[in-house]
Amino acid sequence: MTIASNAKPVTSVVVVEDDPASADVLQRRLQANNMTVAVGRDGGEGLALVKKIIPDLVLLDVMLPDTDGYDVCLRIKSDGNTAHIPVIFLSARGEVVDKVRGLSCGAADYVTKPWNAAELLARIDAVLAQARSARAPRLEKPAARPQRARPLVAIALSDNERRRRAQGLLSKEFDVVEEGGQTADLVLVDAGGVVPVDLADDETALLEIVGDGVAPGQDAARLDEELPRAAALVVRERRIQRDLDAAADALITVATALESHDRSTLGHSERVASRAVAIAQVLGLEEQAAKTIRLGALLRDIGNAKLPPALVHKAGELKSGERELLEQHPVFGEQILRGLAPLRAILPIVRSHHERLDGGGYPDKLRAEQLPLEVRVVTVADRFEALLVDRPDRVGVSEQEAVRIIQGAVAKGELDPAVVAALAAHVRSADGNR
């Protein structure tokens, strides 16, 4: 561990880099730009320096002797004393999946090696400016929407007569605006019509108006006496959806906090989510499926919130009753999330991520034909990432060894061979970029 400083420090930087030559070049370049630099040769030294110095910036390599940079970044971001420190990854791994994983861990930027000095310094300046701006006191933000006695509806129908009919039907319960300048709670549009951008935002409900002889489907209505009821319903549902989205974000925060009590699981869900998305990409799954997989991976163990913390983090062998209770955490997780509409798609992942294709998993002993592909992806990612970290009863293994162990589980009929093949391809691709 080496520490060097300038006479007039402006910015303090911790560099976590195990290659001495690379660290020396970077250190001298930063010092030439009036920065103090502390160099950690592995993840442990780097974390110790970050906690001791509380620097303005961390420059972090991905491949380190004792861990990887993603884990170091997650530890920095999970510590209340260091979470505010911006992190920039410097790595030879330049695939999109690597950059996404780094940014998902909370990094402010990701720069591939060999780096250009002018570009790197410009990125450092931009990241530091943003970080300092974020820490500065700010005026209280106004409410996202003004509080109105009645909801505001914008009528964006192409026909003048239809606009007049809609206004007459809604005027008793809604304030009606047809001009831009105000963001509406509800916008009426023709079937297949375009929503004016100056009237709507992501909190606005939409209602399509169909012809008199057409049966209205979901989020659609006719210009008749049922229009006020349909309009009020979609506005209410949109407000509920917004609140539930906020609840989902809060639950992810809770799940992350649960992990922070145990060093061996700290950041595990984020790593599982990133790995699962990478597998989904290799499999060619659509974007929506990847989003479902990521959210399911992040919240798969939320049921641990209903278990005694001493049981969740117990290091020794579990007694039979303790194991039975612990194996109920997927059921508890499903119970917690069941009432949240935005999260219904991930319920099978939460409940079944410990199941096995041969029926030997828990809590329901489901078999292959009962397990969706999204569940299988998260199961493989979870088991793979668990093998990489040290636990009280064993030492973590390399990614290559973990792949071999996972492939052994395929031979036993426990895991999906196509998903494991995608995992192996992802790991090989990552190895080739190191």
N, C-alpha and C positions, 0 to 999 in steps of 0.2 A: 504494500500500500504506500503510495507516494503522494505528497501534497506539495504543490508549488503555488506561489502567489505573486502578484504584482504589487508595486508600492502603493498605487492608487486603485484599489479594486472598484469596479463598477458592477460587474455581474459575477456571481459565484456559480460554478458549474461542477457537477460530479459526472465523471466519465466512467462508465462500466465497460471495460474492454480487456479481454484476456490476452490479446496479441500485443506484445511490448512495442513492436515497431509501429503498429497502427495507433496505439495509445500515445506514443511519443510525438508522432506527426500531428495528431489532433491536439494534443496538449500545447505544443509550441504555436500552432496556428491560433488557438483561442487566446493564449497569453499575449500574442502579438496584437490582439484586438482588445487589450485591457480587461481581460477576464482572469479571475483566479480559478485554478483547476485542481481538483482532487481526483485521483485515479484509483478505482477499485479493480482488481484483477479477476474477480469472480463475483457471483451474485451476492454471496454473504458479505464480502468486503464492501461492495457497492451499497447494499442496504444499510450497513453500519455507518458509512460515510453520510448517506442521505439523512439518517436519523440524527447524527451528531451535528452536521453543518446546517441542515435545513437550507439547501442551496436554492438559487433562483431557477435552476434548470438541471435536468438529468439527460445525458446522452447515453443511450443504452444499446449494447449489442444484443442480438438474439441468442446466438450460440455461446454459452458460457460453460466452464468446466463443471460446476456443481449444480446448475439448474439451467433454465432458459430465461431469456429476457422477458417473455410474457409473464412468467410467474413473478419476476422481480417487479414488473410494472404493476401487476395486480396487488402486490403487497404494499407498494408505495401508495396506491390509490385507496386501499382499504384502511390505512392508518390515518386517523383524524389529524395528526400532526404534520403529515406529509402529503395528504391527498391533493392539496392545492398546487403542488409543484408540477410544472409541465414536464412531460417526458417526450423526447424525440428518439425514435429507434434509428440506429445506423446498422444496416445489415446487408450482406451479400444476397440474402433471400429476397428476390424481387417479384415473386408471383403475386397476383392480385389477392389470392387467399391469404398469403402471409401478411400483406398490408392490411387487409380487412381484420385479420386476427389481432394485429398490433393495435389498430385504432379501436377495436372492440374492447381491448383491455384498458382503455382510457388514455392512450397516448395522444399527444397533440399533433404529431406529424410522424412520417415514416420516410427516411431517406435511404436509398440503396447505395451500396458501395460498388465501385470506387466513387466517392463523393467529390463534387467540384467545390472548391473552397468558397468562391463567391456565392454560389447558390446556397451552400450550407449556412453561411453567415447571414444571408438574407432570410432564410427560413427561421433561424434562431431569433433574429430581430423581430420577425412577425409573430412568432409564438410568444416571446417575452412581452411584446406590446399588448397582445391579447390577454395574457395572464395578468398583467398589471392593471389593465382596464377592468377585468373581471373582479379584482380585489378592491378597486376603488369604491367608495360609498356611492350609492345611486339613489335617486329620488324614487319614492314609492310608485310602482307602476299602476296606472289606472286599471279598473276592471276591464276584462276582455270585452264584455258587452255591457252597455248601459242598462240599468234596471228599468224595465218598462211595466206599466200597469197592464198593458195588453201586448201580445206578440205582434211583430211587424211582418207583413206579408208583401212581397213584391210580385206583381202579376206580369209575367214576361210572355204573354200569349200573342201570337202574330195577328189574330183577327180582332178588330176593334169591338165588334158585338160580343164576342166571347169574353173579352176583358171586362166589358160593362156588366155582363151577367155574373162573372166571378166576383167582381167588386160588390155587387148588390147582395150576393149570397154570404159574403164574408164580413161585411162592414159592421155587423152587430158584435162580433167577437174579436176582430182583428183591426189594427190600424193598417191602412193600405197605402203603399207608396209605389209609384210606377217610374220614378226618376232615380238616377244613380245618386251616390253620395251618402247613402245610408245602407248599412249591412243588414239584411233582413233575417228574421228567424225562419222564414219559409219563403220559397220561391215556387210559383206555379209556372210550368213550362208546357209547351205542346209535346205530345208523345214523340220522342226522338229529338226534341229541340235542344238548343244550346243555352246554357245558363250564363247570363251576363256576369262577367267577372267583377264588376263594380257593385253587384248586389249581394254576392254570396261569399262565404269563407268556409273553412272546414267545420264550423259549428252550425251551418245553415242546413235546414231540412229541405228536401226537394219533393215535389208532388207533380206527377205528370197528369195532364188533363186529356182524357181520351174522348172519342166521339160518343154521341148519345146512344148509338147502337152497339157499342163495344163494351164487353165485360171488363171492368177495371181489375188489374192484378195488384201485386204488392206495390206500395208507394205510388198508386195511381187512383184517379177518381173521375167521375163525370160531373158536368155542371148541372147538378140537381140539389135537392134539399139535403142530401147526405154529405155534400162538400164540406160544410163547417165541421162536422164530426171527424171526417177523414183528415182534414187539415190539422185540427187540434191533436189528433192521435199521432201523426208523424212528427209534429213539433215536440210532443212529450217524449216520444221514443228517441229522438235525436238527443235530447237533453240527458236522458237516462244513459244512452250510449256514451256520451262524453264523460259522464261521471264514472261509468264502469271502466273506461279507458284509463282514467286517472287512478282508479282502484287497482288495475292491473300493474301499473307502474309502481304503486306503493307496495304491492305484494312482491315484486322483484326485489325491491329494496329490503323487505323483510327477509326474503330467502338469502340474500347476500349477507345480511347481518347475522343470520343463524350460522353461516359457515365461518364467520370471522372469529368465533370462539375456539376454533380448533385449527392449529397450524397446518395439520395434514390435509384439511379440506378447504382451506382458505383459497378462494378463487376457483374452486373445482367446477362449479356450475358454469362459470363463464368459459372455462376451457372445454368443458363437455359441449356447450352450445356451439362454440367456434368449430370444434372438431366435427360435430354432427352436420353443421352447414357445409363444411368442406366435403364430407361424404356425400351429402345430397347433391352437391354440384357435380361430383364425379359421376353420380348415377343419372345426371341429367334431369333432376326433378325441377318442376316449375317453381317460380319465385314464391308463390303463395305457400306451397308446400314447405319450402325452405324457411319461410317466416314462422309457420306453425311449428316446425321442428325446433327452431331456435327458442321460441317462447316456451315450448313444452320442456326443453332441456333446462332452461333457467328456473322453471317452477316445479320440476319433477319431484323435488324433495320438500316442498312447502309443508307437507303433512308432518314433518319433524317438529313443527311449531306446537303440535298438540301432545308431544311426548316429553317426558322429563329430560332436561338437558343432560343430567348425569348419565342417562341411558344412551342418548344419542352419541355422546362423546366418550363412552366407556372404552378403555384401552384393552382390558383383559377379556378373557373368554366369557361369553354370554351364557347365562343359565337358560333353561328351556323356556320358562315363562317370559324372561326378558326378550329372547329371540322372537317369540310369538308376538309380543307387543310391538317390537321394532318393525316386524314385517307387516304391520298394519299401517305404516306411515303412507303407503300409496293410497289406501282407502281414505285415510284422514285428509290427504291432499285433495282427492276428488271431492270430498264433502265440502272443503273450504271453498273450492273454485266453482262448484256446480251452479251456484246462483248468479254467476257473472257471465252474461251473454257473450262478451267478446272472447271468453276463454273456453267456450264449449268445445271448440275444435281440438284443444289440447288435452281434454280429459282422458282419452285413451292412453296418451303418453304418460300422464301423471300416474294413472292407476296401474299401467301394465309394463312399465319400463324395467321391472325385475322379472318379468315372465321369460320363459325359454320355449323354443320351438318344440322341444320334446315333452312339454308339459311339466317340467320339473321346477318351474319358477314359482313366484308368489305375487299377489295374494290369492289368485283365482285358479292357478295351475292351467292356464290357457295353453292351447297348442297352436301350431303354425297357422292353420287356416283361420284362426281367430285373432291374429296379430297383424294389424296394418303395417305397411312398409315404414311409415313415419315412426312407429313405435320401435321397430327393429333397428332403425338407424340410431335412435337415441340410446337404445340398449347397448349397442356395440360401442358407441362413443364413450358412454359412461364406464363400461368395463375396461376399455382401453386406457382412458385417462387415469383410472384408479390404479392401474398397474405401474404408472410412471412415477408415482410419488411415494416417499417413505411413509410407512405406517408403523405403529408401535410393535406390530408382530412380524414385520418384514421390511426389506429394503426395496425401494423402487427399482425398476429395470429400465433398460434403454427402449426406445421406440421400436427398434428392430426386434428385440426379444419379446416385447409386448405383442407385436404382430404375430409372432410365432405362437405365443400362448393363445391368442384369440383364434388363430387358425386351428389350433388343437380343439377348441370348443366347437368349431364347425364340424370337425371330424366326429365329435360326440353327439352331434345333432342338436346342439343348444342354440346356435346362432345362425343367421341367414348367410349363406355362402356368398351371394352377390354383394351384400352390404360389406362383408369382411374383405372381399376382393377390392371393392372401392376404397376401403380404408387403406389397404396395402398399397394400392396405386397412389393414393394421396401421400402416404409416408415416403414412398420411393421418389415421387416428384419433389417433395420437400428436401429430401437428402441430396438430390441432384443440384439443388440451388444453394447449398451451403458452401 
